[in-house]
Amino acid sequence: FISMSHPKIEIVQQQWWLFSFTNDIRTKVYATYLDILPQDLASLLLGMVFGVQPPMSFNFLNSLKMAGVMHIIAASGMNITLVAAAVMSLTGSFLRRKMVMGIPLS
């Protein structure tokens, strides 16, 4: 078995800007969806793209359940996560891990 004793985690300041940059992009896309689209449609799109579920109106949520497509919201967000993980693992073989983690995927 593998064991670790006293692991040390530290934030490297040189790479922090990369995380901040990708987080800013995600925040701006998130806000743009909410600003441009009606709340229900923005919530649906955010669920499909980012895998989050912002508040939807009861009628819209009920309509999705009645149509039998509610699972698509969670499944699409999960698919994007799986694709992002695959891209990270593929690029991780020839790029440093710190650089791979900063690639904007969503």
N, C-alpha and C positions, 0 to 999 in steps of 0.2 A: 504494500500500500504506500501511498504518498503522504508525506506529512510536512507541515510548515510550522516553524516556530518563530514567533515574533516577526510577522510580516510588517514591512514598512511601506506605507502609502504616502506619496508626496505629490503635490501639484507642481508641475513644471511650468513656470511662467511663460516660457517660449511657446508652448503649445496652447495655452489658455485662450489666446485670441482666436484660434481656429474653432474651438468649441463655442465661444461667444458669437462668432460669425455665423455658424450653422444654426445656432439657437435663434439669432436675430432673424434669419431668413424664415425659419419655421414660424416664428411669432408674427412676422409681417404677412405671410401667406394666410395664416389662421385669421388674422384681423381683416384682411382683404376679403376673404370669403364671407365673413360675418357682415362686413360693410356693404358689399355689392349685392349679395343674394338675400332673398327673404329668409327669415330665421329657420324655417323648417327645411328648406333646400340647402342652406348653409350647413345645418346640423347633419343632414344626410351626407353631403360631400365630405365634411370633416370626419365623419365616421368611416367613410370609405377610404379616404386618403391617409388620415393619421391614426385611425383606429380608436378615436375618442368619441364619446357620445355627449355632446352639449345638449342642453334642454330642448326638447321638441314639444310642440303642442300635443295635447292629448288626442285630438282628432287625427293628426298626421301619424302619430305613433300607432294608434289603433288601426289606421288604414294600412300601414306597413305590415302589421301583424295579421290583419284579415287577408291581405294579398299573399301572405306567406313568404315575404322577402326580407323579413327582419334580420335573418341570419346573414344576409349579404353584407350588411354594414360591418359586423364584427369580422366576417370572413375576409372581406377586402382589406381591412386594416391589418389583419394577420398576414395576408399574402404579401403585402408591402414589407412587413417586418421580415418575412422569410426571404424575400428577394434582397433586401438590404443586408441581411446576414450572409447570404450567398456571395454577394458582391464583396463584402468585407473579407470573407474567408478567401476568396480568389485573389483579391488584390493584396491580401496579407502575406502571400507567399513571396512577393517581390518588393513590397514596400514595408517600411517600418510600421509597427503596430500603432504608434502615436499618430502617424499620418493617415492611416486607414480609418481610425476612429473619427477623424475630422472631415471625411468626405461627406458633403451634404447629400443625403439620400431621400429625405422626406421633409 
